[in-house]
Amino acid sequence: MLDPKRAPLQKIPMSIKKYIDDNISSPVALIGCRATDPRISLDCCEYDLVIIMEDMDAYLDKYLRIDHHNVELVNIWSTRKNIIATKGMIIVNGLVAHEVFSPSHSLYTNALAAFGKKSIVASLFCSDKIDTFVSKSPILASMWLKISAYRFLEGMLALAGHRPMPLHELNQIRNLEFDEQYISDGIQVALTCIGIERSTRSTISRSSSAIMQLCSENYDKELIIEKANHLVKLGMLPDCYYYLGKIADRVLANKDSLFFNSYSKLIQISMDLGIDAPLIQKLNLELFATAKNVLKNYRRITAA
């Protein structure tokens, strides 16, 4: 158990600190890129504030706009159960050292490795779904191929010792280097599955509109679109395309067959899905082979 860091004033704008002091009685800590790696933060990046509490009904997860800052409030009841998300958190309000569990480096590394392995397994599980749908519903086969690719890439980031951060994930992937050539080749296959080369302003505009429908009941839908718009404004089209696909993945992976059958067009537009069955089959085989090899050898994988 380590003494938690206290947030320096420049990390938390005074308007946000005042909101916390005036409205939240439970302990609060800053996580996310604003806490762990502010150098990569963009103007659109939110201040991720976790409210640590025993009564999970006391606050609802919510998105706020305070001055010109984006703020996301998320509830957790135990930092011990959220090792990856709360690693490097900075105390904002109401916490003393004995109230916070700060994981050791080895515990955090082990948690990342376990998450990475789980993500690779999830990628493999998508393969059967792709085979099932490729002839009768290429749209759903293409959807599961993209989901498989996202799982593979977040798994490789975790196995390399990095916490995947959706808005910054493509840039994290660009900076990955592995000694094993088959992994580097697999990462390129995964990016081909996602379709990064298709990232244009018109494609992003169509996907954004569809994702707003998919996320119509999400508390953070405004934040999602603001981030996408900001990336487009900066000319970061591949990053925006990747991010929007990741958001659609987050929603669609939990839907059932009734939803898939009723909203196939919405699914196709939101993830910008192709329906070339032979290409889907080819990419599925290549990604599956790499993921299977990674799972077999993950303890020996070395990031350069």
Backbone torsions as a table, in degrees:
resi	resn	phi	psi	omega
1	MET	NA	126.7	-175.6
2	LEU	-113.6	155.2	176.5
3	ASP	-70.2	120.0	-176.9
4	PRO	-69.0	150.7	177.3
5	LYS	-73.5	148.0	173.0
6	ARG	-97.8	144.8	-175.9
7	ALA	-75.4	120.0	171.8
8	PRO	-66.3	153.8	-173.4
9	LEU	-57.0	-36.1	-176.7
10	GLN	-70.2	-16.5	178.7
11	LYS	-77.7	-29.5	-177.9
12	ILE	-123.3	112.6	176.8
13	PRO	-55.6	146.9	-175.8
14	MET	-61.9	-33.0	179.5
15	SER	-64.5	-36.6	177.8
16	ILE	-71.7	-42.2	178.2
17	LYS	-60.1	-40.0	179.5
18	LYS	-65.4	-40.9	178.2
19	TYR	-60.4	-43.7	179.8
20	ILE	-62.2	-47.8	-178.9
21	ASP	-61.2	-36.1	-175.1
22	ASP	-84.1	-22.5	-168.8
23	ASN	-123.9	-16.0	-173.8
24	ILE	-124.8	117.7	-179.3
25	SER	-90.1	-19.6	-179.3
26	SER	-79.5	161.5	176.6
27	PRO	-60.2	141.9	-177.8
28	VAL	-130.7	140.1	176.5
29	ALA	-139.2	150.1	177.8
30	LEU	-91.2	129.7	175.2
31	ILE	-127.8	-169.4	177.6
32	GLY	79.6	-169.5	-173.9
33	CYS	-65.8	-27.4	178.4
34	ARG	-63.5	-28.0	-179.9
35	ALA	-93.9	-46.8	-169.5
36	THR	-90.0	-30.0	-178.4
37	ASP	-152.8	68.4	-175.2
38	PRO	-61.4	-16.3	-179.6
39	ARG	-65.8	-27.7	-179.0
40	ILE	-93.1	-5.8	-177.3
41	SER	-65.3	141.1	174.2
42	LEU	-102.7	165.7	-179.3
43	ASP	-58.2	-29.4	-178.1
44	CYS	-81.9	-12.3	-177.6
45	CYS	-63.5	135.1	-178.4
46	GLU	-80.3	161.0	166.6
47	TYR	-86.9	106.8	-179.9
48	ASP	-81.8	111.4	-178.9
49	LEU	-113.2	121.4	176.5
50	VAL	-97.0	134.0	175.9
51	ILE	-102.4	116.5	-174.9
52	ILE	-96.9	118.9	-171.6
53	MET	-152.5	163.2	174.0
54	GLU	-92.6	-32.3	-179.4
55	ASP	-93.5	98.6	-175.0
56	MET	-70.3	-11.1	179.2
57	ASP	-92.3	-1.0	-175.0
58	ALA	-68.8	-37.3	-179.3
59	TYR	-133.6	149.9	173.3
60	LEU	-101.0	145.4	172.7
61	ASP	-58.9	136.7	-177.8
62	LYS	-154.2	159.3	173.7
63	TYR	-108.2	134.3	179.8
64	LEU	-128.8	152.2	171.0
65	ARG	-116.4	109.9	-178.4
66	ILE	-115.4	116.6	-167.9
67	ASP	55.4	-124.5	178.5
68	HIS	-106.2	19.9	-176.8
69	HIS	-103.4	141.3	171.9
70	ASN	-88.9	133.4	-178.8
71	VAL	-132.2	133.0	174.6
72	GLU	-121.3	125.0	177.9
73	LEU	-102.1	124.8	-178.3
74	VAL	-130.2	135.9	-179.4
75	ASN	-93.2	136.3	168.0
76	ILE	-136.8	152.7	-179.9
77	TRP	-104.5	-10.1	-179.7
78	SER	-156.7	125.0	174.0
79	THR	-69.4	-24.0	178.1
80	ARG	-65.9	-28.1	-179.2
81	LYS	-92.2	-0.7	-177.7
82	ASN	-132.4	52.8	-172.3
83	ILE	-60.0	-44.2	-175.9
84	ILE	-70.1	-47.8	-175.6
85	ALA	-66.0	-34.5	-173.1
86	THR	-99.8	2.5	175.9
87	LYS	-61.4	128.0	179.5
88	GLY	79.9	12.6	-179.1
89	MET	-64.9	152.4	-178.0
90	ILE	-117.9	128.2	-176.3
91	ILE	-70.1	132.4	178.6
92	VAL	-107.6	-41.6	-171.9
93	ASN	-160.8	136.6	164.6
94	GLY	77.3	14.6	-178.9
95	LEU	-118.3	144.0	170.2
96	VAL	-120.9	167.4	-169.2
97	ALA	-56.3	-41.2	-174.5
98	HIS	-74.3	-7.3	-179.7
99	GLU	-91.0	-7.8	-172.7
100	VAL	-122.8	131.9	173.3
101	PHE	-97.1	118.6	178.2
102	SER	-112.1	114.8	-172.3
103	PRO	-67.4	147.1	174.5
104	SER	-69.6	166.6	179.9
105	HIS	-60.9	-42.3	-177.7
106	SER	-67.0	-38.7	178.6
107	LEU	-65.1	-41.9	178.3
108	TYR	-64.8	-44.0	179.4
109	THR	-61.8	-41.4	178.9
110	ASN	-66.1	-38.9	178.4
111	ALA	-65.0	-41.0	177.6
112	LEU	-63.2	-42.6	-180.0
113	ALA	-63.0	-41.3	178.8
114	ALA	-64.9	-41.1	177.0
115	PHE	-64.1	-42.4	-179.9
116	GLY	-61.9	-43.8	178.8
117	LYS	-63.0	-43.3	179.5
118	LYS	-61.4	-39.0	179.6
119	SER	-67.4	-39.3	177.8
120	ILE	-64.9	-40.6	176.2
121	VAL	-61.3	-42.5	178.5
122	ALA	-61.6	-38.3	177.1
123	SER	-62.1	-42.7	179.3
124	LEU	-64.0	-39.6	-179.0
125	PHE	-63.0	-25.3	179.4
126	CYS	-68.8	-23.3	-173.4
127	SER	-60.5	-42.8	179.6
128	ASP	-63.1	-38.1	179.0
129	LYS	-65.0	-38.9	178.6
130	ILE	-62.7	-46.1	178.8
131	ASP	-61.6	-36.6	-178.6
132	THR	-65.9	-39.2	-172.3
133	PHE	-96.7	-13.4	-167.8
134	VAL	-59.9	-32.6	-179.7
135	SER	-89.7	-37.4	-175.3
136	LYS	-94.8	-20.8	178.6
137	SER	-153.1	79.8	-178.6
138	PRO	-56.5	-29.0	178.9
139	ILE	-62.4	-46.4	179.9
140	LEU	-69.9	-34.8	175.9
141	ALA	-62.3	-42.6	179.1
142	SER	-65.8	-38.4	177.4
143	MET	-61.3	-48.6	-179.0
144	TRP	-67.4	-28.7	175.7
145	LEU	-64.8	-43.8	178.9
146	LYS	-65.9	-42.1	178.3
147	ILE	-61.4	-41.5	177.1
148	SER	-59.6	-41.9	-180.0
149	ALA	-65.7	-41.9	177.6
150	TYR	-62.7	-41.4	178.5
151	ARG	-63.5	-42.0	179.8
152	PHE	-61.4	-45.6	-175.6
153	LEU	-69.1	-41.3	178.1
154	GLU	-67.3	-32.1	176.0
155	GLY	-64.7	-42.5	179.6
156	MET	-67.3	-37.7	175.7
157	LEU	-60.2	-46.4	-178.7
158	ALA	-64.2	-42.8	179.1
159	LEU	-65.8	-23.5	176.6
160	ALA	-86.6	-1.0	176.2
161	GLY	94.8	16.7	-178.9
162	HIS	-114.9	137.7	174.2
163	ARG	-81.1	118.7	180.0
164	PRO	-61.6	131.6	178.2
165	MET	-124.9	107.5	-167.7
166	PRO	-47.0	-46.7	-177.3
167	LEU	-66.9	-30.6	-175.6
168	HIS	-105.3	4.2	-168.3
169	GLU	-64.3	-41.0	-179.7
170	LEU	-63.0	-39.6	177.9
171	ASN	-66.9	-37.1	174.8
172	GLN	-59.8	-41.9	-178.7
173	ILE	-66.9	-38.9	178.7
174	ARG	-57.8	-31.4	-176.2
175	ASN	-91.6	2.7	178.7
176	LEU	-76.3	138.5	173.0
177	GLU	-138.5	130.1	178.7
178	PHE	-122.2	148.5	176.3
179	ASP	-69.8	-28.6	-177.1
180	GLU	-84.1	118.4	-176.7
181	GLN	-65.4	-33.3	-177.7
182	TYR	-63.9	-29.0	177.8
183	ILE	-73.2	-44.1	177.3
184	SER	-59.6	-41.4	177.2
185	ASP	-64.9	-39.6	179.4
186	GLY	-64.3	-36.6	177.2
187	ILE	-63.2	-40.5	177.2
188	GLN	-66.3	-36.6	176.0
189	VAL	-62.7	-44.3	180.0
190	ALA	-61.3	-41.8	178.2
191	LEU	-66.1	-33.0	174.9
192	THR	-67.3	-40.0	176.8
193	CYS	-59.0	-40.7	-179.6
194	ILE	-71.8	-32.5	175.4
195	GLY	89.7	37.3	-177.2
196	ILE	-53.3	-33.2	-178.1
197	GLU	-67.5	-10.3	-179.5
198	ARG	-92.5	8.6	-174.6
199	SER	-77.7	97.8	175.8
200	THR	-123.8	164.7	179.7
201	ARG	-61.7	-38.8	-178.4
202	SER	-69.0	-41.5	178.0
203	THR	-62.7	-43.8	179.9
204	ILE	-64.2	-40.0	178.9
205	SER	-61.4	-44.6	179.3
206	ARG	-64.5	-44.7	-179.5
207	SER	-63.4	-41.0	-179.6
208	SER	-59.2	-44.0	-179.9
209	SER	-63.5	-42.3	179.7
210	ALA	-67.5	-38.6	-179.2
211	ILE	-68.1	-33.2	175.0
212	MET	-60.9	-34.9	175.3
213	GLN	-71.0	-42.6	178.2
214	LEU	-60.9	-36.7	-174.7
215	CYS	-101.5	21.7	-173.3
216	SER	-58.6	-26.3	-179.2
217	GLU	-102.4	3.4	179.8
218	ASN	-80.6	137.3	180.0
219	TYR	-66.6	-23.7	-174.5
220	ASP	-104.1	19.2	-175.4
221	LYS	-62.1	-36.1	179.0
222	GLU	-65.7	-38.2	179.3
223	LEU	-65.8	-39.8	179.2
224	ILE	-58.2	-48.7	-177.6
225	ILE	-70.7	-36.2	177.2
226	GLU	-62.0	-40.7	177.8
227	LYS	-63.6	-45.2	179.5
228	ALA	-60.5	-45.4	179.5
229	ASN	-62.3	-38.5	-179.4
230	HIS	-66.5	-41.5	178.0
231	LEU	-63.5	-39.1	177.3
232	VAL	-64.3	-43.2	179.5
233	LYS	-58.9	-35.8	179.3
234	LEU	-81.2	-4.4	-178.2
235	GLY	79.6	14.6	-178.4
236	MET	-90.7	62.4	-173.3
237	LEU	-65.2	-44.9	177.6
238	PRO	-60.1	-40.5	179.3
239	ASP	-63.7	-40.3	179.4
240	CYS	-66.5	-44.8	179.0
241	TYR	-59.1	-46.3	179.4
242	TYR	-61.7	-45.7	-178.0
243	TYR	-62.5	-46.3	-179.9
244	LEU	-62.9	-39.9	176.5
245	GLY	-62.7	-37.3	178.6
246	LYS	-65.3	-39.7	178.3
247	ILE	-65.8	-44.2	177.9
248	ALA	-61.9	-41.0	176.2
249	ASP	-56.0	-46.0	-178.1
250	ARG	-58.1	-36.0	-179.6
251	VAL	-82.2	-48.5	-169.7
252	LEU	-73.7	-30.1	-177.5
253	ALA	-60.7	-20.7	-177.6
254	ASN	-104.0	5.6	179.8
255	LYS	-85.1	163.8	-178.7
256	ASP	-105.5	178.3	-175.9
257	SER	-63.9	-32.3	178.1
258	LEU	-61.1	-43.9	177.8
259	PHE	-64.3	-47.0	-178.9
260	PHE	-58.0	-41.9	-178.6
261	ASN	-71.2	-28.4	-175.7
262	SER	-87.4	-26.4	-171.3
263	TYR	-128.8	41.1	-176.9
264	SER	-61.8	-38.4	-179.7
265	LYS	-67.1	-41.5	177.2
266	LEU	-61.9	-41.1	177.8
267	ILE	-62.5	-45.1	-178.1
268	GLN	-61.5	-43.4	-177.7
269	ILE	-72.3	-41.8	-175.9
270	SER	-61.7	-37.4	-178.8
271	MET	-104.3	4.6	-180.0
272	ASP	51.2	61.7	-171.3
273	LEU	-91.4	132.5	171.2
274	GLY	-86.9	162.5	-177.6
275	ILE	-128.7	31.2	176.6
276	ASP	-81.4	96.6	-173.1
277	ALA	-57.9	-47.0	179.1
278	PRO	-60.1	-38.6	178.9
279	LEU	-67.9	-39.8	177.7
280	ILE	-59.7	-45.3	179.6
281	GLN	-63.2	-42.7	-178.8
282	LYS	-63.1	-49.2	-178.8
283	LEU	-65.5	-36.7	178.4
284	ASN	-61.0	-45.4	179.6
285	LEU	-62.1	-42.1	-178.3
286	GLU	-68.0	-43.5	-179.4
287	LEU	-68.6	-40.9	178.9
288	PHE	-60.2	-44.5	-179.0
289	ALA	-61.1	-42.7	179.7
290	THR	-67.2	-46.0	-179.1
291	ALA	-61.4	-41.1	178.9
292	LYS	-63.0	-40.9	178.8
293	ASN	-66.5	-40.0	178.2
294	VAL	-63.1	-45.7	-178.8
295	LEU	-62.6	-37.1	179.8
296	LYS	-68.0	-33.2	-172.2
297	ASN	-118.8	16.9	-169.2
298	TYR	-61.4	-27.1	179.4
299	ARG	-70.3	-20.5	-178.0
300	ARG	-103.7	3.1	-178.3
301	ILE	-70.6	136.7	180.0
302	THR	-127.2	125.5	174.5
303	ALA	-83.8	131.3	-176.9
304	ALA	-69.6	NA	NA
